[in-house]
């Protein structure tokens, strides 16, 4: 599929299911890890799984590091069918930028714990922002205690002590140098005014994330879903797929 940019390979997608398209944009974890639990949607929807740059079989990021603006350009190239867009974590930043740039090409937007910092005078939220930025700057060279704290909040099943698994180290190397999502300058008023139906979802596993998701939903005038039980990987929570499907079906 063409990315709509000269001399740059396209990001890869996989399609499975039947019915209207759900464009799935993962974050710092792989699509396989991110989208567990969505199989019940396959009888009514086509799941279009995007592999962000740096995640095989897609090519590396063109500047050598994760970049929400490049994500947004790639997402824009995949909106010809006017899909429902479902985005998780870092992928939610590019999805918001793309949706604001072409709202007429987005049927709906579901944001699952995107990294935003909208609550003020909140030391816990500020701390989470700081350790997230430290991890993206340092990758596998991040202070081990900071890296372990951030990764545990972000859904990695890590013990409190001991060496990190090889797959976690690989993910940390991949994350190093990524542009901070907090520098994105998110177009929240434009999204609110776009009339795109929006759902903000979270997993009730970490207070600062919940408070930021409440603030994001308020800023966007969106619907709000809390699906506990699976941590940051909210789609694996019991009942999430059914509730997402009900939201999407209500829009048709």
MARMARLUM-863512 format. One record per residue: residue number from 1; x, y, z negated of N, C-alpha, C in turn. Coordinates in Angstrom, 3 decimals, padded with zeros to 6 digits, m for minus. Atoms other than C-alpha are relative to their C-alpha. Example, Ala and Ser with C-alpha at 12.3 -4.5 7.8 and 13.67 -1.06 7.14 Angstrom:
2
[1,[000.890,m001.190,000.000],[012.300,m004.500,m007.800],[000.900,001.200,000.000]]
[2,[m000.820,m001.190,000.060],[013.670,m001.060,m007.140],[m000.770,001.090,m000.730]]
# end
This chain:
252
[1,[000.856,m001.194,000.000],[000.000,000.000,000.000],[000.884,001.234,000.000]]
[2,[m000.829,m001.196,m000.093],[001.443,003.344,000.965],[m000.179,000.885,m001.206]]
[3,[000.058,m000.934,001.111],[002.324,005.681,m001.865],[m000.228,001.419,000.480]]
[4,[000.286,m001.335,m000.510],[001.744,008.633,000.455],[001.167,000.947,m000.103]]
[5,[m001.183,m000.847,000.078],[005.315,009.897,000.116],[001.064,m000.593,000.909]]
[6,[m000.920,000.473,m001.008],[007.955,009.637,002.833],[001.232,m000.650,m000.629]]
[7,[m001.243,000.695,000.355],[010.809,007.132,002.403],[000.047,m000.489,m001.444]]
[8,[000.024,000.522,001.368],[009.700,006.027,m001.077],[m000.911,m001.219,m000.011]]
[9,[000.854,001.190,000.014],[008.435,002.446,m001.539],[m001.209,000.199,m000.902]]
[10,[001.220,m000.084,000.804],[004.966,001.996,m002.925],[000.156,m000.775,m001.287]]
[11,[000.137,000.860,001.159],[004.216,000.741,m006.380],[m000.881,m001.186,000.398]]
[12,[000.734,001.216,m000.317],[002.809,m002.773,m006.336],[m001.274,m000.096,m000.830]]
[13,[001.249,000.250,000.710],[m000.722,m003.725,m007.296],[m000.439,m001.438,000.258]]
[14,[000.644,001.304,m000.175],[m002.595,m006.983,m007.786],[m001.495,000.191,m000.169]]
[15,[001.453,m000.093,000.071],[m006.333,m007.346,m007.153],[m000.598,m001.364,m000.292]]
[16,[000.699,001.243,000.315],[m008.563,m009.984,m008.683],[m001.404,000.348,m000.482]]
[17,[001.371,m000.258,000.416],[m012.298,m010.231,m009.278],[m000.862,000.441,001.159]]
[18,[000.927,m000.452,m001.026],[m015.278,m008.859,m007.410],[m000.836,001.153,m000.535]]
[19,[000.781,m001.160,000.399],[m017.224,m005.632,m007.450],[000.812,001.273,000.042]]
[20,[m000.703,m001.282,000.012],[m016.227,m001.990,m007.975],[001.373,m000.128,m000.667]]
[21,[m001.381,000.103,000.465],[m012.549,m001.352,m008.699],[000.225,000.693,m001.335]]
[22,[m000.561,m000.583,001.207],[m011.017,m000.766,m012.107],[001.504,000.073,000.216]]
[23,[m001.438,m000.196,m000.204],[m007.527,000.685,m011.609],[000.668,000.035,m001.366]]
[24,[m000.585,000.191,001.325],[m005.434,m000.456,m014.592],[001.435,000.531,m000.009]]
[25,[m001.312,m000.637,000.084],[m002.432,001.723,m015.505],[000.607,m000.311,m001.367]]
[26,[m000.614,000.358,001.277],[m000.198,000.211,m018.187],[000.993,001.072,m000.445]]
[27,[m000.975,m000.931,000.542],[002.271,002.052,m020.388],[001.375,m000.616,m000.087]]
[28,[m001.352,000.495,000.156],[005.592,000.945,m021.839],[000.116,m001.501,m000.071]]
[29,[000.009,001.462,m000.015],[004.598,m002.713,m022.112],[m000.439,m000.489,001.375]]
[30,[000.340,000.557,m001.310],[004.069,m005.022,m019.150],[m001.510,m000.081,000.179]]
[31,[001.433,000.197,m000.222],[000.660,m005.365,m017.495],[m000.527,m001.264,m000.669]]
[32,[000.464,001.252,000.605],[000.439,m008.963,m018.738],[m000.300,000.192,m001.482]]
[33,[000.203,m000.251,001.424],[000.825,m007.809,m022.343],[m001.143,000.979,m000.230]]
[34,[000.936,m001.102,000.226],[m001.322,m004.712,m021.967],[m001.452,m000.399,000.201]]
[35,[001.387,000.199,m000.432],[m004.446,m006.118,m020.297],[m000.589,m001.325,m000.451]]
[36,[000.622,001.192,000.579],[m005.069,m009.246,m022.347],[m001.423,000.331,m000.467]]
[37,[001.363,m000.181,000.488],[m008.766,m009.614,m023.035],[m000.980,000.524,001.020]]
[38,[000.914,m000.588,m000.986],[m010.198,m008.137,m019.834],[m000.620,m001.019,000.952]]
[39,[000.540,001.003,m000.923],[m011.019,m011.438,m018.090],[m001.527,m000.014,000.074]]
[40,[001.461,000.003,m000.135],[m014.750,m011.168,m018.970],[m000.537,000.995,001.028]]
[41,[000.468,m000.998,m000.968],[m014.950,m008.216,m016.572],[000.065,m000.502,001.436]]
[42,[m000.283,000.422,m001.368],[m013.929,m010.280,m013.540],[m001.254,m000.385,000.780]]
[43,[001.211,000.403,m000.721],[m017.465,m011.415,m012.706],[m000.736,001.192,000.612]]
[44,[000.723,m001.173,m000.493],[m018.627,m007.857,m012.079],[000.914,001.065,000.607]]
[45,[m000.918,m001.057,m000.395],[m015.507,m005.795,m011.403],[001.243,m000.594,000.666]]
[46,[m001.303,000.351,m000.542],[m012.329,m005.945,m009.336],[001.062,000.693,m000.837]]
[47,[m001.076,m000.552,000.813],[m009.329,m005.487,m011.610],[001.215,000.219,000.895]]
[48,[m001.149,m000.365,m000.828],[m006.561,m003.657,m009.753],[001.136,000.385,m000.959]]
[49,[m001.086,m000.193,000.959],[m003.416,m004.004,m011.853],[001.168,000.679,000.680]]
[50,[m001.131,m000.757,m000.517],[m000.741,m001.411,m011.156],[001.256,m000.377,m000.784]]
[51,[m001.310,000.169,000.633],[002.930,m002.120,m011.863],[000.732,001.332,000.128]]
[52,[m000.679,m001.284,m000.034],[004.463,001.194,m012.827],[001.459,m000.179,000.418]]
[53,[m001.402,000.064,m000.418],[007.915,002.023,m011.489],[000.880,m000.449,m001.172]]
[54,[m000.858,000.584,001.016],[010.581,000.101,m013.357],[m000.483,m001.348,m000.479]]
[55,[000.574,001.294,000.355],[008.312,m002.926,m013.781],[m000.144,m000.819,001.282]]
[56,[000.052,000.836,m001.197],[008.907,m005.643,m011.188],[m001.421,m000.533,000.210]]
[57,[m000.764,m000.166,m001.237],[007.834,m006.046,m008.446],[000.050,001.425,000.545]]
[58,[m000.116,m001.379,m000.470],[007.587,m002.242,m008.185],[001.460,000.452,m000.060]]
[59,[m001.379,m000.488,000.005],[010.774,m000.289,m007.482],[000.305,000.791,m001.260]]
[60,[m000.365,m000.838,001.148],[012.709,001.642,m010.126],[m000.518,001.431,000.182]]
[61,[000.317,m001.424,m000.131],[011.768,005.241,m010.902],[001.065,000.690,000.865]]
[62,[m000.936,m000.609,m000.945],[013.360,007.509,m008.315],[001.098,000.783,m000.695]]
[63,[m001.024,m000.748,000.733],[015.224,009.540,m010.958],[000.669,m000.844,m001.078]]
[64,[m000.665,000.893,000.927],[016.268,006.514,m012.962],[m000.628,m000.102,m001.367]]
[65,[000.670,000.072,001.300],[013.859,007.030,m015.847],[m001.497,000.196,000.186]]
[66,[001.451,m000.140,m000.060],[010.144,006.902,m016.583],[m000.386,001.483,000.047]]
[67,[000.371,m001.397,m000.233],[008.386,010.086,m015.511],[m001.499,000.073,000.257]]
[68,[001.457,m000.061,m000.132],[004.708,010.933,m015.990],[m000.434,000.691,001.277]]
[69,[000.373,m000.646,m001.258],[004.701,013.214,m012.930],[000.100,m000.976,001.165]]
[70,[m000.094,001.016,m001.048],[005.918,010.374,m010.726],[m001.137,m001.006,m000.132]]
[71,[001.166,000.860,000.201],[003.284,008.134,m012.295],[m001.249,000.632,000.602]]
[72,[001.200,m000.677,m000.501],[000.643,010.735,m011.447],[m000.056,m000.038,001.521]]
[73,[m000.023,000.058,m001.465],[001.746,010.855,m007.809],[m000.337,m001.394,000.496]]
[74,[000.320,001.370,m000.396],[001.627,007.075,m007.573],[m001.484,m000.308,m000.203]]
[75,[001.420,000.236,000.259],[m001.825,006.973,m009.157],[m000.861,000.706,001.037]]
[76,[000.761,m000.731,m001.017],[m003.091,009.633,m006.763],[m000.068,m000.773,001.315]]
[77,[m000.020,000.754,m001.259],[m002.074,007.381,m003.864],[m000.908,m001.220,m000.031]]
[78,[000.809,001.213,000.165],[m004.313,004.611,m005.230],[m001.473,000.305,m000.255]]
[79,[001.357,m000.407,000.343],[m007.569,006.551,m005.552],[m000.941,000.071,001.191]]
[80,[000.840,m000.129,m001.197],[m008.945,006.173,m002.020],[m001.391,m000.568,m000.199]]
[81,[001.295,000.659,000.186],[m011.755,003.879,m003.185],[m000.812,000.613,m001.138]]
[82,[000.632,m000.641,001.147],[m012.725,006.221,m006.045],[m000.258,m001.020,m001.124]]
[83,[000.159,001.030,001.032],[m012.065,003.621,m008.755],[m000.314,000.592,m001.369]]
[84,[m000.050,m000.287,001.415],[m012.742,003.637,m012.433],[001.461,m000.161,m000.428]]
[85,[m001.403,000.061,000.429],[m009.318,004.387,m013.978],[000.039,m000.325,m001.487]]
[86,[m000.184,000.410,001.386],[m008.320,002.629,m017.203],[001.494,000.053,m000.282]]
[87,[m001.422,m000.235,000.218],[m004.987,003.727,m018.666],[000.361,m000.165,m001.470]]
[88,[m000.460,000.317,001.353],[m003.010,002.656,m021.726],[001.305,000.727,m000.305]]
[89,[m001.239,m000.528,000.555],[m000.379,004.473,m023.786],[000.643,001.001,000.975]]
[90,[m000.688,m000.954,m000.872],[002.257,006.281,m021.642],[m000.692,000.131,001.358]]
[91,[000.705,m000.072,m001.279],[000.260,005.406,m018.539],[m001.173,000.958,m000.008]]
[92,[001.112,m000.930,000.090],[m002.549,007.597,m019.838],[000.373,001.422,000.357]]
[93,[m000.439,m001.366,m000.328],[m000.466,010.733,m019.316],[m000.075,000.213,001.505]]
[94,[000.089,m000.104,m001.454],[m000.025,010.139,m015.586],[m001.428,m000.068,000.494]]
[95,[001.395,000.124,m000.415],[m003.669,009.116,m015.341],[m000.761,001.305,m000.209]]
[96,[000.671,m001.282,000.233],[m004.868,012.372,m016.904],[000.436,001.040,001.021]]
[97,[m000.483,m000.960,m000.984],[m002.656,014.421,m014.589],[m000.607,m000.275,001.372]]
[98,[000.560,000.340,m001.306],[m003.855,012.524,m011.513],[m001.485,000.327,000.064]]
[99,[001.435,m000.254,m000.001],[m007.511,012.769,m012.503],[m000.310,001.482,000.080]]
[100,[000.230,m001.442,m000.050],[m007.256,016.514,m013.048],[000.303,000.569,001.382]]
[101,[m000.368,m000.486,m001.329],[m005.655,016.957,m009.624],[m000.996,m000.428,001.069]]
[102,[000.966,000.495,m001.001],[m008.301,014.916,m007.775],[m001.217,m000.583,m000.700]]
[103,[001.118,000.547,000.773],[m011.395,014.592,m009.963],[m001.064,m000.652,000.863]]
[104,[001.017,000.565,m000.889],[m013.610,013.814,m006.979],[000.338,m001.426,000.406]]
[105,[m000.437,001.347,m000.385],[m011.600,010.602,m006.459],[000.051,m000.950,m001.188]]
[106,[m000.014,000.830,001.213],[m012.050,009.240,m009.985],[m001.434,m000.186,m000.466]]
[107,[001.373,000.278,000.403],[m015.317,007.525,m010.883],[m000.176,000.158,m001.512]]
[108,[m000.026,m000.201,001.450],[m014.475,007.434,m014.609],[001.428,m000.168,m000.469]]
[109,[m001.344,000.061,000.559],[m011.440,007.631,m016.872],[m000.097,m000.523,m001.422]]
[110,[m000.085,000.556,001.347],[m010.802,005.416,m019.896],[001.437,000.124,m000.475]]
[111,[m001.322,m000.261,000.560],[m007.852,006.456,m022.065],[000.146,m000.784,m001.297]]
[112,[m000.211,000.857,001.154],[m006.522,003.914,m024.554],[001.299,000.408,m000.694]]
[113,[m001.120,m000.447,000.827],[m004.234,005.476,m027.179],[001.126,000.652,000.810]]
[114,[m001.083,m000.720,m000.677],[m002.336,007.834,m024.843],[000.779,000.840,m001.015]]
[115,[m000.807,m000.782,000.934],[000.535,009.689,m026.562],[m000.285,001.493,000.136]]
[116,[000.296,m001.425,000.057],[m000.853,013.130,m027.376],[000.241,000.474,m001.428]]
[117,[m000.204,m000.582,001.332],[m000.125,015.448,m030.270],[m000.894,001.233,m000.094]]
[118,[001.008,m001.053,000.015],[m003.244,017.516,m030.869],[m000.407,000.413,m001.410]]
[119,[000.356,m000.337,001.379],[m003.534,017.561,m034.661],[001.160,000.782,m000.624]]
[120,[m001.013,m000.882,000.566],[m001.690,020.315,m036.478],[m000.010,m000.108,m001.524]]
[121,[m000.132,000.086,001.463],[m000.445,020.522,m040.053],[m000.266,m001.418,m000.479]]
[122,[000.177,001.418,000.318],[m000.372,016.721,m040.101],[001.396,m000.630,m000.011]]
[123,[m001.376,000.521,000.051],[003.051,015.465,m041.325],[000.137,m001.398,000.573]]
[124,[m000.094,001.360,m000.544],[002.291,011.846,m040.411],[m000.017,000.013,001.522]]
[125,[000.054,m000.083,m001.453],[001.360,012.763,m036.863],[001.287,000.595,000.556]]
[126,[m001.268,m000.591,m000.434],[004.461,014.939,m036.546],[001.124,m001.029,m000.080]]
[127,[m001.018,001.041,000.134],[006.601,012.063,m037.809],[m000.099,m001.005,001.135]]
[128,[000.171,000.959,m001.094],[005.113,009.681,m035.251],[000.493,000.584,001.319]]
[129,[m000.502,m000.667,m001.208],[005.811,012.188,m032.476],[001.518,m000.017,000.018]]
[130,[m001.453,m000.082,000.047],[009.405,012.557,m033.621],[000.660,m001.352,000.228]]
[131,[m000.645,001.296,m000.201],[010.168,008.846,m033.802],[m000.254,m000.517,001.411]]
[132,[000.253,000.379,m001.385],[008.517,008.300,m030.423],[000.972,000.685,000.946]]
[133,[m000.942,m000.721,m000.856],[010.658,010.983,m028.823],[001.418,m000.507,m000.206]]
[134,[m001.330,000.555,000.258],[013.766,009.567,m030.527],[000.191,m001.316,000.740]]
[135,[m000.098,001.280,m000.690],[013.015,006.136,m029.084],[000.140,000.196,001.502]]
[136,[m000.092,m000.221,m001.436],[012.466,007.452,m025.564],[001.346,000.609,000.384]]
[137,[m001.304,m000.592,m000.296],[015.677,009.474,m025.756],[001.118,m001.028,m000.115]]
[138,[m001.109,000.890,000.281],[017.836,006.714,m027.187],[m000.142,m001.413,000.507]]
[139,[000.199,001.368,m000.433],[016.274,003.497,m025.999],[000.583,m000.985,m000.997]]
[140,[m000.579,001.028,000.862],[018.207,000.525,m027.355],[001.052,000.550,m000.945]]
[141,[m000.983,m000.619,000.891],[020.701,002.925,m028.965],[m000.646,000.825,m001.108]]
[142,[000.703,m000.711,001.063],[018.031,004.456,m031.214],[000.375,m000.593,m001.354]]
[143,[m000.232,000.504,001.348],[018.684,004.204,m034.941],[m000.908,m001.215,m000.243]]
[144,[000.800,001.229,000.102],[017.539,000.630,m035.743],[m001.256,000.137,m000.851]]
[145,[001.181,m000.140,000.845],[015.161,001.652,m038.534],[m001.080,000.800,000.705]]
[146,[000.969,m000.806,m000.751],[013.514,004.318,m036.388],[m000.610,m000.820,001.128]]
[147,[000.501,000.797,m001.115],[013.260,001.962,m033.423],[m000.975,m001.060,m000.481]]
[148,[000.877,001.041,000.496],[011.736,m000.813,m035.503],[m001.334,000.590,m000.449]]
[149,[001.238,m000.630,000.451],[009.203,001.559,m037.092],[m000.873,000.372,001.180]]
[150,[000.795,m000.414,m001.154],[008.132,002.970,m033.746],[m000.573,m001.204,000.738]]
[151,[000.460,001.154,m000.759],[007.923,m000.394,m032.012],[m001.090,m000.771,m000.728]]
[152,[001.064,000.675,000.745],[005.840,m001.903,m034.805],[m001.325,000.729,000.154]]
[153,[001.227,m000.776,m000.213],[003.319,000.927,m034.500],[m000.500,m000.180,001.433]]
[154,[000.352,000.111,m001.415],[003.422,000.549,m030.719],[m000.381,m001.410,000.415]]
[155,[000.568,001.305,m000.299],[002.400,m003.091,m030.955],[000.955,m001.154,000.111]]
[156,[m000.935,001.121,m000.071],[005.600,m005.140,m030.933],[m000.094,m000.820,m001.283]]
[157,[000.125,000.850,001.192],[005.238,m008.121,m033.308],[001.369,m000.282,m000.619]]
[158,[m001.351,000.101,000.533],[008.498,m007.514,m035.161],[m000.025,m000.253,m001.493]]
[159,[m000.218,000.137,001.436],[009.667,m008.667,m038.561],[000.633,001.279,m000.531]]
[160,[m000.564,m001.206,000.606],[010.788,m005.999,m041.003],[001.520,000.016,000.042]]
[161,[m001.455,000.088,m000.004],[014.363,m007.250,m040.812],[000.430,m001.011,001.056]]
[162,[m000.552,000.957,m000.940],[016.630,m009.189,m038.489],[000.154,000.575,001.390]]
[163,[m000.249,m000.495,m001.362],[017.708,m008.861,m034.863],[m001.290,000.111,000.806]]
[164,[001.155,m000.169,m000.877],[015.265,m007.638,m032.253],[000.034,m001.043,001.110]]
[165,[000.044,000.972,m001.104],[014.087,m010.171,m029.635],[000.537,000.602,001.296]]
[166,[m000.593,m000.458,m001.260],[015.697,m009.996,m026.206],[m000.994,000.798,000.839]]
[167,[000.965,m000.721,m000.831],[012.462,m008.890,m024.531],[m000.259,001.404,m000.529]]
[168,[000.169,m001.327,000.584],[012.139,m005.989,m026.967],[001.200,000.883,000.342]]
[169,[m001.196,m000.749,m000.380],[015.726,m004.920,m026.306],[m000.079,000.421,001.466]]
[170,[000.143,m000.339,m001.418],[015.029,m005.064,m022.565],[m000.984,001.156,000.188]]
[171,[000.978,m001.087,m000.090],[011.970,m002.848,m023.035],[000.595,001.317,m000.490]]
[172,[m000.637,m001.211,000.515],[014.041,m000.404,m025.071],[000.961,000.590,001.023]]
[173,[m000.887,m000.494,m001.068],[016.638,m000.174,m022.291],[m000.820,000.676,001.092]]
[174,[000.837,m000.554,m001.057],[013.847,000.463,m019.782],[m000.582,001.355,m000.406]]
[175,[000.619,m001.240,000.474],[012.375,003.227,m021.955],[000.984,001.152,m000.108]]
[176,[m000.989,m001.049,000.270],[015.618,005.127,m022.427],[m000.038,001.102,001.047]]
[177,[m000.021,m001.157,m000.882],[015.558,008.621,m020.960],[m001.345,000.397,000.559]]
[178,[001.325,m000.358,m000.516],[011.822,008.655,m020.244],[m000.366,001.422,m000.408]]
[179,[000.463,m001.350,000.342],[010.313,012.112,m020.101],[m001.001,m000.079,m001.139]]
[180,[000.914,000.012,001.137],[008.568,012.888,m023.339],[m001.417,000.297,000.463]]
[181,[001.388,m000.277,m000.399],[004.809,012.618,m022.837],[m000.532,001.288,m000.604]]
[182,[000.474,m001.209,000.667],[004.414,015.554,m025.198],[000.405,001.260,000.773]]
[183,[m000.393,m001.125,m000.841],[006.021,017.774,m022.535],[m000.878,000.125,001.244]]
[184,[000.769,000.085,m001.244],[003.321,017.024,m019.977],[m000.880,001.213,000.263]]
[185,[000.921,m001.106,m000.233],[001.170,020.102,m020.514],[m001.323,m000.494,000.539]]
[186,[001.202,000.675,m000.495],[m002.009,018.075,m020.237],[m001.124,000.993,000.314]]
[187,[001.059,m000.922,m000.431],[m004.850,019.816,m018.348],[m001.338,m000.368,m000.630]]
[188,[001.214,000.462,000.677],[m007.481,019.055,m020.963],[m001.230,000.835,000.356]]
[189,[001.199,m000.761,m000.408],[m009.826,021.989,m020.148],[m000.478,m000.369,001.401]]
[190,[000.394,000.367,m001.364],[m009.740,021.037,m016.458],[m000.683,m001.357,000.018]]
[191,[000.644,001.307,000.066],[m010.569,017.438,m017.296],[m001.393,000.102,m000.614]]
[192,[001.321,m000.175,000.624],[m013.407,018.519,m019.566],[m000.988,000.587,000.993]]
[193,[000.883,m000.668,m000.954],[m014.825,020.720,m016.803],[m000.228,m000.810,001.267]]
[194,[000.060,000.760,m001.249],[m014.350,018.070,m014.107],[m001.271,m000.839,000.131]]
[195,[001.182,000.857,000.051],[m017.468,016.121,m015.147],[000.320,m001.470,000.251]]
[196,[m000.346,001.425,m000.024],[m015.534,012.868,m014.885],[m000.480,m000.617,m001.313]]
[197,[000.333,000.683,001.246],[m017.104,010.475,m017.428],[001.283,m000.568,m000.632]]
[198,[m001.243,000.392,000.661],[m014.340,009.852,m019.974],[m000.324,m000.743,m001.292]]
[199,[000.069,000.765,001.237],[m013.945,007.308,m022.754],[001.384,m000.011,m000.623]]
[200,[m001.255,000.066,000.750],[m011.216,007.554,m025.416],[m000.114,m001.146,m000.994]]
[201,[000.063,001.203,000.836],[m010.457,004.262,m027.172],[001.251,m000.147,m000.849]]
[202,[m001.128,000.259,000.895],[m008.250,003.237,m030.075],[m000.293,m001.236,m000.832]]
[203,[000.090,001.267,000.687],[m007.587,000.281,m032.326],[m000.046,000.045,m001.505]]
[204,[000.142,m000.135,001.451],[m007.910,001.649,m035.883],[001.151,m000.660,m000.757]]
[205,[m001.142,000.641,000.648],[m004.389,000.516,m036.781],[001.003,000.989,m000.570]]
[206,[m000.988,m000.978,000.468],[m002.555,003.784,m037.522],[m000.684,001.364,m000.042]]
[207,[000.762,m001.220,000.211],[m004.050,006.942,m038.965],[000.316,001.143,000.941]]
[208,[m000.291,m001.119,m000.906],[m002.162,009.554,m036.898],[m000.524,m000.212,001.419]]
[209,[000.554,000.256,m001.326],[m003.192,007.850,m033.665],[m001.500,000.214,m000.008]]
[210,[001.454,m000.187,000.068],[m006.826,007.764,m034.766],[m000.362,001.484,m000.015]]
[211,[000.325,m001.434,000.089],[m006.786,011.447,m035.654],[000.264,000.705,001.331]]
[212,[m000.257,m000.587,m001.312],[m005.193,012.344,m032.327],[m001.041,m000.430,001.021]]
[213,[001.032,000.433,m000.945],[m007.732,010.233,m030.429],[m001.324,000.719,m000.278]]
[214,[001.190,m000.800,000.321],[m010.559,011.988,m032.297],[000.120,001.395,000.606]]
[215,[m000.213,m001.349,m000.534],[m009.031,015.334,m031.305],[m000.047,000.005,001.520]]
[216,[000.033,000.076,m001.463],[m008.563,014.206,m027.699],[m001.439,m000.126,000.502]]
[217,[001.396,000.160,m000.411],[m012.171,013.047,m027.417],[m000.767,001.307,m000.154]]
[218,[000.668,m001.293,000.204],[m013.340,016.377,m028.852],[000.410,000.986,001.089]]
[219,[m000.479,m000.947,m001.016],[m011.148,018.358,m026.425],[m000.569,m000.315,001.373]]
[220,[000.506,000.404,m001.312],[m012.460,016.366,m023.468],[m001.520,m000.089,000.053]]
[221,[001.436,000.202,000.035],[m016.081,016.182,m024.601],[m000.382,m001.404,000.420]]
[222,[000.152,001.358,m000.501],[m015.794,012.437,m024.076],[m000.679,m000.912,m001.001]]
[223,[000.443,001.057,000.892],[m017.228,009.280,m025.501],[001.215,m000.561,m000.752]]
[224,[m001.063,000.498,000.881],[m015.236,007.549,m028.237],[m000.298,m001.443,m000.365]]
[225,[000.137,001.398,000.391],[m014.641,003.852,m028.946],[001.130,m000.368,m000.948]]
[226,[m000.996,000.559,000.910],[m012.843,002.227,m031.877],[m000.203,m001.505,m000.009]]
[227,[000.074,001.462,m000.101],[m012.066,m001.479,m031.429],[001.156,m000.596,m000.801]]
[228,[m001.091,000.489,000.848],[m010.020,m002.833,m034.356],[000.318,m001.473,000.247]]
[229,[m000.357,001.407,000.007],[m008.149,m006.085,m034.546],[001.171,m000.385,000.861]]
[230,[m001.101,000.350,m000.902],[m005.452,m005.968,m031.873],[001.092,001.055,000.006]]
[231,[m001.033,m001.026,000.055],[m003.337,m002.981,m032.900],[m000.046,000.919,001.206]]
[232,[m000.109,m000.923,m001.122],[m002.078,m000.778,m030.077],[m000.543,m000.602,001.294]]
[233,[000.487,000.638,m001.221],[m003.093,m003.352,m027.456],[m001.497,m000.256,m000.125]]
[234,[001.410,m000.046,000.380],[m006.731,m002.472,m027.868],[m000.862,m000.901,000.869]]
[235,[000.851,000.795,m000.883],[m008.046,m004.400,m024.859],[m000.146,m001.440,m000.470]]
[236,[000.086,001.369,000.524],[m007.354,m007.665,m026.715],[m000.933,m000.108,m001.198]]
[237,[000.892,000.036,001.157],[m009.712,m006.695,m029.573],[m001.311,m000.688,000.362]]
[238,[001.270,000.688,m000.223],[m012.844,m008.776,m029.939],[m001.075,000.997,000.413]]
[239,[001.104,m000.831,m000.460],[m015.690,m007.233,m027.980],[000.396,001.187,000.849]]
[240,[m000.387,m001.196,m000.757],[m013.602,m004.569,m026.243],[m000.465,m000.088,001.449]]
[241,[000.351,000.110,m001.416],[m014.164,m005.899,m022.721],[m001.497,000.209,000.221]]
[242,[001.451,m000.165,m000.146],[m017.920,m006.088,m023.231],[m000.398,001.466,m000.176]]
[243,[000.348,m001.406,000.232],[m018.050,m002.553,m024.603],[000.488,000.890,001.136]]
[244,[m000.465,m000.745,m001.156],[m015.908,m001.206,m021.778],[m000.912,m000.246,001.189]]
[245,[000.901,000.309,m001.114],[m018.086,m003.028,m019.253],[m001.330,000.716,m000.129]]
[246,[001.269,m000.697,000.200],[m021.214,m001.509,m020.803],[000.140,001.486,000.320]]
[247,[m000.246,m001.409,m000.314],[m019.706,001.987,m020.557],[000.036,000.190,001.515]]
[248,[m000.131,m000.146,m001.440],[m018.788,001.470,m016.908],[m001.336,m000.232,000.703]]
[249,[001.288,000.299,m000.623],[m022.144,m000.090,m016.020],[m001.005,001.127,m000.187]]
[250,[000.933,m001.098,000.260],[m023.958,002.864,m017.564],[000.182,001.159,000.970]]
[251,[m000.311,m001.107,m000.913],[m022.366,005.131,m014.960],[m000.483,m000.265,001.404]]
[252,[000.399,000.351,m001.370],[m023.632,003.282,m011.873],[m001.485,000.278,000.245]]
# end
